[in-house]
Amino acid sequence: MEFIIVDDSVFDQFTQEKLLLKSGLTDTVRTFSSAQQAIDHLRDQDVNIPETVILLDLQMPGLNGFEFTEQYGVLPEAVRKRIRLFMISSTVDISDIEQAEANPHIIQLLSKPLEIPLLKELLKA
């Protein structure tokens, strides 16, 4: 299983990548500093994309997490079927939380810092 971290914070990318690698969930982590870079990467994929988990930051310059999901939604269904998308944020804004919960592409909004036991449970489901 491959993980993709989309976060403009180099610190958050680094800590999440280290947590994921130490957890045993994966040995492959890609990082993108912008949502646009990540969506461009996904557009280049085909049905042979490995099973992928995306950890998507909410607040980023350029495309934010919600704008990313709009572009993600028009990717081929065969690609999206291989991806599980989680939003990750330190937000306490109720409207952000409600918007994430209502988004059909987002499995769950996770809090920063990333909690590996919770992520493992969600991936089993």
C-alpha positions in Angstrom: 0.0 0.0 0.0 1.3 3.4 -0.9 0.7 6.6 1.1 0.6 10.1 -0.3 0.9 13.1 2.0 -0.4 16.4 0.6 0.7 19.1 3.0 2.4 22.5 2.6 4.1 22.1 5.9 7.5 20.4 5.6 7.4 19.6 9.3 4.0 17.9 9.0 5.2 16.0 5.9 8.3 14.8 7.7 6.6 13.7 10.9 3.7 12.0 9.2 6.1 10.2 6.8 8.2 8.9 9.8 5.1 7.8 11.7 3.8 5.9 8.7 7.1 4.2 8.0 7.6 3.2 11.6 4.0 1.9 11.9 4.6 -0.9 9.4 1.6 0.3 7.4 3.8 1.0 4.4 7.2 1.3 3.0 6.3 3.8 0.3 5.4 7.4 1.1 5.2 10.1 -1.5 4.9 13.7 -0.4 3.5 16.7 -2.2 3.8 20.3 -1.0 0.7 21.4 -2.9 -2.6 20.0 -3.8 -2.0 20.9 -7.5 1.2 18.8 -7.6 -0.8 15.9 -6.1 -3.7 16.1 -8.5 -1.3 16.4 -11.4 0.4 13.2 -10.2 -3.0 11.4 -9.9 -4.0 12.5 -13.4 -1.0 10.6 -14.7 -2.1 7.4 -13.1 -4.2 4.6 -14.6 -6.0 1.5 -13.4 -2.7 0.0 -12.4 -2.2 2.5 -9.6 -1.3 0.7 -6.4 -3.7 0.7 -3.5 -3.2 4.2 -2.2 -4.1 6.2 0.9 -4.0 9.9 0.7 -3.6 12.2 3.8 -4.8 15.6 2.5 -4.2 18.8 4.5 -7.2 21.1 4.6 -5.6 24.6 4.7 -3.0 25.1 1.9 -2.1 28.0 -0.4 -3.3 27.6 -4.0 -5.8 24.7 -4.0 -7.0 23.9 -0.5 -8.2 20.4 0.5 -11.8 20.9 -0.5 -10.8 22.3 -3.9 -8.5 19.2 -4.4 -11.5 16.9 -3.8 -13.5 18.7 -6.5 -10.7 17.9 -9.0 -10.2 14.4 -7.5 -13.9 13.7 -8.1 -13.5 14.0 -11.9 -10.6 11.5 -12.0 -11.5 8.1 -13.7 -13.5 6.0 -11.4 -11.1 3.1 -11.9 -8.3 5.2 -10.4 -10.5 6.5 -7.5 -11.5 3.0 -6.6 -7.8 2.2 -5.7 -7.6 5.3 -3.4 -8.8 6.0 0.1 -8.8 9.7 0.9 -8.5 11.1 4.4 -8.4 14.8 5.2 -6.0 15.8 8.0 -6.2 19.1 9.9 -5.8 20.9 13.1 -9.0 22.8 12.4 -11.6 23.3 15.1 -13.9 25.3 12.7 -17.3 23.6 12.8 -18.0 24.5 9.2 -14.8 22.9 8.0 -15.6 19.7 10.0 -19.2 19.6 8.7 -18.0 20.2 5.1 -15.4 17.4 5.4 -18.0 15.0 6.9 -20.4 15.8 4.0 -17.8 15.3 1.3 -18.4 12.0 -0.5 -14.7 11.6 -1.4 -13.4 12.0 2.2 -13.5 8.9 4.4 -12.9 10.9 7.6 -11.3 14.1 8.9 -8.3 13.1 11.1 -6.8 15.5 13.6 -3.1 16.5 13.6 -0.9 15.1 14.8 -1.7 11.8 13.0 -2.9 9.0 15.3 -1.6 5.8 13.8 -3.8 3.4 15.9 -6.9 5.3 14.7 -5.7 5.2 11.1 -5.0 1.4 11.3 -8.6 0.8 12.6 -10.1 2.9 9.8 -8.0 1.1 7.1 -9.3 -2.3 8.4 -12.9 -1.2 8.0 
